[in-house]
Amino acid sequence: AAVTSVSGLKPADRIHARKVAVGAALLGLHHARDLHYTQGPERWEGIHKRLIAQYGQYPRHADCSSFASWCLWLALHHEFGLKDIVNGANWTAGYTGTMAQHGEVVHVPNTLRGDLVLYGSAPTFEHVAIVVGHRRVEGKRIPIVVSNGSEAGPFLLSYNYRRDVGQIRRYI
């Protein structure tokens, strides 16, 4: 039977999906010099061109939301055929505001790899980054993100590198 929603994924499938999303984010990070920041229409080329991170393919143009969407598209649609549960736009468009309308809110101690951190104020927010791991700081588990928010990025940063953390959302 086809999986029609993330709730239909088995625990092992969710682990695999997180690995795929994080692998895509890290591939973009490792090719930061070749990944150009843009808010133009070419920002969706990762999904439109069906670029597959597992084959070493990554978008050359993206903004923060299209980059995070591409990572989750690979994990959810390419791997499991799921509809667009990130932006609700059939994997063709979206931004931080549409991301905030989907998924579920989680709190810092409960973050998992593949969760998205939204920055700014609801309902539209201003920026998004994807959680790729955690580190311990003074006994606390701190999410680490890949953030593609400028021409110089993507960067590997603590989730709170900006003071305006708004929400953390889970789609996987």
C-alpha positions in Angstrom: 0.0 0.0 0.0 1.2 3.5 -0.8 2.1 5.8 2.0 -0.1 8.9 1.8 1.1 10.8 4.9 4.1 11.0 7.2 2.0 9.2 9.8 2.1 6.2 7.6 5.9 6.0 7.7 7.4 3.3 9.9 10.0 4.4 12.5 12.8 3.0 10.3 11.4 5.0 7.4 11.4 8.2 9.4 15.0 7.6 10.5 15.9 7.1 6.8 14.0 10.2 5.8 15.9 12.3 8.4 19.2 10.9 7.1 18.3 11.8 3.5 17.3 15.4 4.5 20.4 16.0 6.6 22.6 14.5 3.8 21.2 17.0 1.4 21.7 19.9 3.7 25.3 18.8 4.3 25.9 18.4 0.6 24.8 22.0 0.1 27.0 23.1 3.0 30.1 21.4 1.4 29.4 23.1 -1.9 28.7 26.5 -0.5 30.9 28.2 -3.1 28.7 26.8 -5.9 25.3 27.4 -4.3 24.2 31.0 -5.0 21.6 32.7 -2.9 18.7 34.1 -4.8 15.0 34.8 -4.3 14.4 34.6 -8.0 12.4 31.8 -9.7 15.5 29.7 -10.2 15.6 29.2 -6.4 13.3 26.1 -6.9 15.7 24.3 -9.3 16.6 21.7 -6.7 13.1 20.3 -6.9 12.2 21.4 -10.5 15.3 19.7 -11.9 14.8 16.7 -9.5 18.3 17.0 -8.2 19.2 14.0 -6.1 21.7 14.6 -3.3 22.5 10.9 -3.1 24.0 11.2 -6.6 26.0 14.3 -5.6 23.4 16.6 -7.2 22.4 19.9 -5.5 20.9 23.2 -6.5 23.1 26.0 -7.7 20.5 28.6 -6.8 18.3 28.7 -3.7 17.1 30.8 -0.8 16.5 29.6 2.7 13.0 28.2 2.2 13.6 26.6 -1.2 16.8 24.9 0.1 15.0 23.5 3.2 12.1 22.5 1.0 14.5 20.6 -1.4 16.0 18.8 1.6 12.6 17.6 2.8 11.4 16.9 -0.8 14.2 14.4 -1.2 13.3 12.8 2.2 9.6 12.8 1.8 8.6 12.8 -1.8 11.6 11.3 -3.6 12.1 8.6 -1.1 8.4 7.9 -0.1 6.2 9.6 -2.7 4.5 11.8 -0.1 2.6 14.9 -1.1 3.9 18.4 -0.1 3.3 18.5 3.6 5.9 21.2 4.0 4.5 24.1 2.0 1.2 22.6 0.7 2.0 23.7 -2.9 2.6 20.3 -4.6 6.4 20.8 -4.2 6.4 23.8 -6.6 6.5 26.9 -4.3 6.4 28.1 -0.8 8.2 30.2 1.8 8.6 30.5 5.6 4.9 31.5 5.9 3.6 28.4 4.2 6.1 26.2 6.1 4.6 27.7 9.3 1.1 26.4 8.3 2.3 22.8 8.1 4.1 20.3 10.3 4.0 20.4 14.1 5.7 22.7 16.6 8.4 21.1 18.7 10.6 22.6 21.4 14.4 22.8 21.6 14.9 19.8 24.0 12.9 17.6 21.6 14.4 18.6 18.2 15.4 15.9 15.8 17.6 16.1 12.7 15.5 17.3 9.8 13.3 19.7 11.8 13.2 23.3 10.6 13.9 26.4 12.7 11.8 29.4 11.7 13.2 32.9 12.5 11.3 36.1 12.9 7.6 36.6 13.8 4.5 34.6 12.9 2.7 34.3 10.7 5.2 34.8 7.9 8.6 34.6 9.6 11.7 35.8 7.8 14.2 32.9 7.6 14.5 29.1 8.0 17.3 26.7 8.6 17.4 22.9 8.9 18.6 20.9 12.0 21.4 18.6 11.1 22.6 17.5 14.5 23.2 18.5 18.1 26.0 19.4 20.5 26.2 19.7 24.3 26.7 23.1 25.8 26.7 23.3 29.6 24.8 20.1 29.8 22.1 21.2 27.4 21.4 19.6 24.0 21.7 22.4 21.4 20.5 22.0 17.8 23.0 22.7 15.0 21.5 23.9 11.7 22.6 24.4 8.1 21.4 27.9 7.2 21.3 29.2 3.6 20.5 32.8 4.1 23.1 34.7 2.1 25.4 34.5 -0.9 28.3 33.5 1.4 26.3 30.5 2.8 25.2 27.9 3.6 26.7 27.9 7.1 26.8 25.4 9.9 25.6 27.2 13.1 23.9 26.8 16.4 20.1 27.1 16.0 20.1 30.3 18.1 22.8 32.2 16.0 19.9 34.7 15.4 18.1 36.2 18.4 14.7 35.9 16.7 14.1 32.1 16.9 10.3 31.9 16.3 9.4 28.2 16.0 10.8 24.8 15.4 8.6 22.7 13.2 8.7 19.0 12.4 7.5 17.4 9.1 9.1 14.0 9.3 
